[in-house]
Amino acid sequence: MNKTIRILRRTSDLSLTLCLALCLTWGLVGCAIPRMTMHQDPLSPAEHLKLGLAYESGGDLPGALREYQAAMDQEPLAYLYAGNVLFSLERMEEAERAYDQAIIALPLNPEPRNNLAWLLYTQRQRLDKAEALAVEALRLSPPDRKAEFMDTLKRIQQARTMGAG
């Protein structure tokens, strides 16, 4: 009988030990310090730019804008492309800011100046600034695109003449 009591007591002690160990493990896991995990963007800025172009060509302007915004920190062209999308979405103030950023980020590219000049022309606002931008775009333009930039300048000049007369 003494032997049976010892076996039962050992089994009870073992069960109690296992139960305590299990409770302690659950308690430690449940009270673990929360961790912040940083997930890196799997796409490079250049890939965001390409994806934005794909969305834009497919007609998904909000998707394109989202991708351009993701690329802006390291892809200067993203400002220009975002400006174009914002212009298409008729979000003119935001488009103007994006073009201003593109002019800063792309100092030798005539396109942001031309596009901002066109935006101001379509709104018939600050045509003097629009003309100055168009002149600068024309000055920076490659020979094969001079006609495109000249068209913007001529339209602005006509609008200024009509507004003055």
Helices and strands as residue ranges (DSSP letters): H 2-30, H 45-57, H 61-71, H 77-88, H 92-105, H 110-123, H 127-140, G 143-145, H 146-164
